[in-house]
Amino acid sequence: MSKTKKQKKSKANNVQKVLEQQQPEKSNTLIFGGILLAMSSIGLLIFVLSYKVFDLS
């Protein structure tokens, strides 16, 4: 009975280690994507506002 408990704990630890190793890669991708999306949306906002300002004058 103690062998099965040890095996379950070791499997859970192995899964946790694998998930911890993969997480920073996803996090970096999400950060890069978020920065790119924010920069493009700010650029589009500036373009639209400047077009409306110059169109009125």
N, C-alpha and C positions, 0 to 999 in steps of 0.2 A: 504494500500500500504506500509506503514511503517513497518507493521508486517512481510510482506514477505521479506523485506530487512534485518530486524533483524534476521530472521530465516536463511537466506542465509549466513549472516556473522557468525552466531554461528556455522553453519555446517562447514564452511570453517575453522574456528578456531579449531573445534574438529578434523577435518581431519589433520590439521597441527600439533596439539599436538600429535596425534597418530603416525604420521610419524617421529616426533622428538624423540619419545620414542623408536621406533624400530631401528633407524639409528645407535646408538652406538653399538648395538649387531652385526649388519652386519659389521660395521667398524672393530670391534675386530676380527671377523672371517677372514676378508680379510687380516688384518695385520698378524695374525697368519699363514695363508696359504702362504702369500708372504715370510715370514721369513723362513718357512719350505722349500719352493721351492728354495729359494736362498741358504740355507745351503746344500741341497741335490745336487744342481748343482755345487756348489763350491767343495764339496767332490768328485763328479764324475770327475771334471776337474783335481783336484789334483791326483786322482787315475790314470787317463789316462796319464797325463804328467809324473808321476813317473814311470809308466810301460814302457813308451817309452824311458825314460832316462836310466833306468836300463837295458833295452833290448839292447840298443846300446853299453853299456860298458861291 
